[in-house]
Amino acid sequence: MSMAVCSALTGRILLLLLTLYLGGCATYSQQAISMRDNLLAGRADLARIAAEKEDDDQDDVLASLNKGMLRRMTDDYVGSNRIFESAKRRIDALYGISVTDTAASLTINDAIRDYTGDRYEQVLLHAYMAMNYLELGELDAARVEMLQADVKMMEWGDQPDEDPFVRYLAGMIFEALGEPDQALVSYRKARNIYLAASNKQHIDVPVMLKKDLLRLLAVMGLWDEYRQLQAESGLDGFKPTELDGNFGELIVILNNGLAPIRTEAAIMTYASEVQNLVRVAFPVYQTEPAPAKSSRLRVAGKRIELETVENIDGLARHALDQEMPLIMTRAIARAVVKYQSQQSANEQHALAGFLLTVTNLATERADTRSWTTLPDEIQMTRITLPAGEQEVSIEILNAAGSVVDVINARVEIQPRRQTFLTRHWIAPVPVQKQIVNSR
């Protein structure tokens, strides 16, 4: 085969690979943008339809996370957990480091690696499965998810990597199951983690959690710890009460807004290995954190502000900051390998060197994948209510305190029991116009 034929064949192969690669990237990007656009327009139903038109790849963790959340947003809690379960199994299967994955990420880009999610995403997967089970009235199944989340967080062994909201949620589930001792342990852990993780969450220990701790300490008769915590929390006037036979408790959890989305940035940096400038791409959060809308609960003639218990925007930004040194190390190492391959190809044939240079530049892409259907933050409140059916409204407020949307629900309060209501709010759902035929 002549040199000219080889060069032509090489060029065609490289161009074909480049076209296929860029086509895949464009498809992924378009899906993510389309999904978020629908959600920001208040149309979770359309976002779900679009997402589920794609191939049903059970091994695609990110697709399963988003599809599972969209099912949840449209009240299909059984379907949501079925999809979440497939994501969970795949994450567990990918727990070990793949040599093939690592090699590919060092020669092409980080997006080639199998997606398993950041630590906060992995543990929130258990939390959302638990919330689905709570909506289905399956407390024991919700407890199992919390125990699995506990195992995962304990394996990491570093308290700031634990999630305080997940610990808090576990405590509420234990309480609902009549296990106050386990609930107290979870509430203590949650408080400690809120204190330890304040640098990435940017929220204080929720006042609700302080009161829940005091209430259970009183139930358990641990008065020394009670008085110490009461003094530290500034809740001297708080008086714990227990539910009697005519009252139950409503726990409202609101998933508010959308988590930030990663974009790509690129710079030229000097690499001593090749004594030249090389181009590296890396993920960034270019937009500043948007202030989440506040919310309040209106029920039985009362209005109660919901409190922020999880700042997912902060978690996402902190996780990327922590990972950035390793991302940049891989990116520079990859750029060096690509530069050396270009030089070697250039020495053999100018066209091959040119085509490889184009391919390397095009494939040097940042890994911008993330669980984009997570909320910006999670808010909640707890309230004691008379047993029986209650009409509930969650009011969404703008910066001026005006109501911009309302989520209405009807709940059945059980005597001496906890009832959970979990909802999502991203944007007002547009009113469907009715077409009237004139005669």
Buried (B, 14 or more C-beta within 10 A) or exposed (E): EEEEEBBEEBBEEBEEEBEEBEEEBEEBEEBBEBBBEBBEBBBBEBBBEBBBEEEEEEEBBBBBBBBBBBBBBBEBBEBBBBBBBBBBBBBEEBEEEEEEBEEBBBBBBBBBBBBBBBBBBBBBBBBBBBBBBBBEEBBEBBBBBBBBBBEBBEEEEEBBBBBBBBBBBBBBBBBBBEBBEBBBBBBBBBBBBBEBBBEBBBBEBBEBBBBBBBBBBBBBEBEEBBEEBBEEBEBEEBEBEEBEEEBBBBBBBBBBBBBBBBEBEBEEEEBEEBEEEBBBBBBBBEEEBEEBBBBBBBBBEEEBEBBBBBBBBBBBBBBBEBBEEEBBEBBBBBBBBBBEBBBEBBEEBEBBBBBBBBBBBBBBBBBBBBBBBBBBBBBBBBBBBEBEEBEBBBBBBEEEEEEEBEBEEEBEBBEBBBBBBBBBBBBEBEEEEEEEEEE
